[in-house]
Each structure stands twice: as structure tokens, then as C-alpha cells.
Amino acid sequence: VGTDSHTPMVNGLGVLGWGVGGIEAEAAMLGQPCSMLIPDVIGFELSGSLKPGVTATDLVLTITQILRKRGVVGKFVEFTGAGVSALSIANRATISNMAPEYGATVGFWPVDQKTIDYLNLTGRTEQAKVTEAYYKAQGMWHTASTPSPRFTDLLKLDLSLVEPSLAGPAKPHDRSNLSQVHESFGKFLSEQVAARGPAKPADASSVLKDGSVVLAAITSCTNTSNPSLMIGAALVAKKANALGMKIPDYVKTSFAPGSTAVTAYIESAGLMPELDKLGFNLVGYGCTTCIGNSGPLPTAIGHEVESRGLTVGAVLSGNRNFEARIHPLIRANYLASPPLVVAYALAGRLDIDLTKDAVGKDSKGNDVFLKDIWPSDDEIAALVQKNVTQKSFSESYATIFDGDADWQKLPTTGGASYQWKDDSTYIKRPPFLDPEFTLDPKSKVEINGARVLALFGDFITTDHISPAGSIGGSTPAGLWLTEHGVKKEDFNSYGARRGNHEVMMRGTFANVRLRNKLVTKEGGFTKFWPTNEEKTIYDAAMSYKAQNTPLVIFAGREYGSGSSRDWAAKGTRLLG
């Protein structure tokens, strides 16, 4: 188990694992068992192979759509069939990674020769020998002719039917074929205009319109640990550079791979300068845009979006695009493969059919189409084989626990326990250690005279309940930080301040796209029933707490889906 909700990625290697909240993980570290009901196991039979030009991202978005429609929450999904052998470990891991998005606890793969080859590639030769011997001895070794196990239910997919895809504008399972993305955005824009009215007219200084892509990010653990996808994106950049293409100035671009092994093999292939030249500069390793850590838009761009009420877009190689997660000013967020992220950055717009329309212009003003800059599978495979080596992994991971110079310079006090600092705005002693929170839950709790704090519809995710992104200056959390001497530019994000319950409880239900049916206003607001006032949900909860009034929340289907984020439970508890 792991505290990242994308821990299921390890199932791509045939290792059973899933994401849990911090409380469960801490309990496991202290020797406590993780208990669960034995789940249903849904089989997913694969046949055939992917068509040329179709990526693992296209496949996982297709699988996510299928499994969300089937409904696999609380279930294990196990992949089976002859098509398993057609997929690399990197591609399997990409599919396992998005288990939270398709709703399953895990997306499990059998162990076969490709598993062993991957262990050897990454320098784990002894483990490879033991693993192969064990699985063969147990009769669990998978080949293309292995019969499928008996499952609770069985779904099937012919890999040759998968098409290039994106998912959006606000859910990972809202997949569209590449040829239909402009229609998907058009429908979304119509809904936005109906709800908010049309954007204000452009003036002489305007550079944007509805549908402009203002953020393009190669990011997230789903795709940036897949060599074929990363090499593919870098080759698109190389071909675009060769034609003299430029990304529009209003598009904020970034590159945040999964590990230093990625930059090692991209540099080995001579492709890092190509990404840099086009504007996809390395910003760090780990979660960035996918969890709302993209930073602010350029001031002029943000001002135009906000002042004109524009519906602009982001395209990212992430795994989640829930409302307001990527950026509070960006309403249309589409998940795509890294190569398509580069293509949409070049196009600078969502209202385009990249299967037919020109992506942009070359240095001579000629139209350039997607086929002109898209690398072949053979080009990608040749560079992967040459540059993704055991050396690139072993050197990257040899000092992984040392940290960089900045990490090593951090002062530490030592000792067996943490010394709480009352003035810290990052880590504070949580109230869960106080006497009112006991280890023995009450078997029966009487709720009398309660008020409804919020009334929600369907698909209220943990991002709606406990957002991880930027903290607004006028929000309860922002006001608290200001009162404690933190400048707005140093607010950081809710995700970075998870160690401070004062921030997190004020951030509960603070998502700017939240729709509480008790009020007409969008965001973290509610009606305070005793006075009929409109307040922030936090302020209303504190007013009720002062009156000893218990609170309830009503919500529809799939409330709490998404991340394994225990603050969605802890923050709600602290609100009463």
C-alpha cells in the first residue's frame, strides 16, 4: 500500500498494490494490518495489438471510459488474454496507474517474459531469476496461450479498435476521439455560455479567445514514466523545430518527468535541446500541473481570462482533470498523450480537428499538419532500444535517497519524535491527538436538530471536498495565512500544507467550481439557515459549531471518488 493514489501502477509488474490514506499507511508502518472485504475481480480480456500511431495513453483513456461505464468501484480489475503479450511493461504500468480514474482498487497484470525483461533492464537481475522460477513453479507464468481465469465478470477489448484520444473537459472518463475533441469543446462552451453568458468582446490588446490553450504540460506519473511516450513527444518537438514552428506566446509550457532516468535517456538520445528550444523546459520531477502545481498564468493572460470571462483550455499528459484541479482560471482541461500535448501547444487552441486541420505554420508560412511532425513507431522504438538502458536506471537510482544539495542543507534536530512548532504554518500538532478523538469509535451516535451544510449532485470528488491546488487570497485558508504573516506569493498549495489542519479544514469544500444547491453562487459557499445569510462553508460550519448544531451533507453518486486523500474525511470531520 502507498499514500499516493496511483500506487496501483506497480500492478503493471504483477505486484498487488493500491493507494491508501495517510492514516492507513501510518498504521501499516506501525505493524497494523490493512483489512478489506474480499473484492469482486473483473476480468478484462485483451486481443490483437494497437494500430501504428496509437499510444498507451489512448488505450488507458479508452479502458477508463469502458470501466467507468461498467462500474468497478471497490473491485479488482485483472487483465488477461492474448493481447497482454502485445503490451510492454511501461504500457501496462500506464494502464495500471489510472486505476483510481476508472474506479478500481487495482488494475492487475500477470507475470510473463516481459516482466522479467523489465526487471533485468532496471538492474534487478537477482529478483528477475527468483521471480521467473517462482511463477513457473506455481503455474502462474503467463503466455499468449494461457487460458483466462474465472472472474466475477468479463469485459473484452480488441486493441486494434483503439483510436487516438483525449479526455475532458472535466473528467478522465469523458473520452473523445482526436477527431471529435473540437466537438466536445464546442458542446462544453455552449454550456458555459448558457450558464455564464458569452465572453466580453476582444479589444486591441487581446490575444485570447474561447478555446485558446493557455497551459500545455508534459507531466504526471501516468505518462512520463513511459519511454515510448516521452521519446515520442521529444521527436514531435524535434520535427516541429526543424520546420521552424513556434508555440504561441500565450501558451504556458512545462516538462516534469517522473524521474531522473527519463531525462537521462532523453539526453542520451540528443533530444533534450529539442524540448528546450520549443519551450518544454524541465521544471522538476514529480507532481506538477496534474495536481494544480503549475503556478500562476502570466499576469496579462490571467487578467484577460478573468476580465473577459473566457473559457480557455489546458492540455496535459496527466491522469486527472477534475474541475479547478489544474488551474482555477482554466475551465476546459483535456488529458492527452505527451506527443499530443506538444501538438496542441503548437496549435494553441481546442476548437480544431487535428486529424484534418493544420497544426500551425512552418518558417515559410506553409501549413503543417499532424502527420508532418508525428514520428513513426519504428523511429520511437529504435531510440528507446538504443537509449533506455540498464545504465540509465542504475545511475539515476544509485543516489535516489540522498536528495539534492538543497535537501541536504535542510536543518534537522534529530531525535525519535518531532518537536512541534507553534508558529509553523506548514506543520502543526493535529487535533486528532486531543482527548475528544478516541481510539474507540462510538457504536451509535444520535443526530438531533441537525442542519444541512451542503446539498451536492453527482460525482463530487475528493478534489471538490479537499482541493490540492492553489490557495486563493480571499478564501478562509488564504485569510488565515495572511493573518499569520504569510505573503500571497508564499501561500503555496493545499497539497503542500497538508501538515497544517488550520489550512486544510478551511480548505475543505473550497473548490472554486463546487456547486452547492443551497446557493446560486459557484464555489465553497452555503446558506447559514438561522439567518439565511450566504457564507463560506467554513465560516458557516464554525457558526454552527458555536451553537453546538450538528451538520449533515447530502450528495449523489460517487461522492468521494478520486484520490485516496484522507483530508477529504478529516477536513469534513473538523467542520462538524
PyMOL commands that set and color helices and strands:
alter all, ss='L'
color gray80, all
select helices_A, chain A and resi 7-13+22-29+56-70+82-86+89-97+99-102+113-121+125-137+159-161+178-196+227-242+260-268+272-278+289-291+299-308+338-347+370-373+377-387+390-397+405-408+431-433+462-465+476-483+488-490+495-497+501-507+537-546+567-574
alter helices_A, ss='H'
color red, helices_A
select strands_A, chain A and resi 41-47+76-80+106-108+153-158+165-167+175-177+213-218+252-255+313-316+332-335+360-361+367-368+451-455+525-528+533-536+551-554
alter strands_A, ss='S'
color yellow, strands_A
deselect
rebuild
show_as cartoon
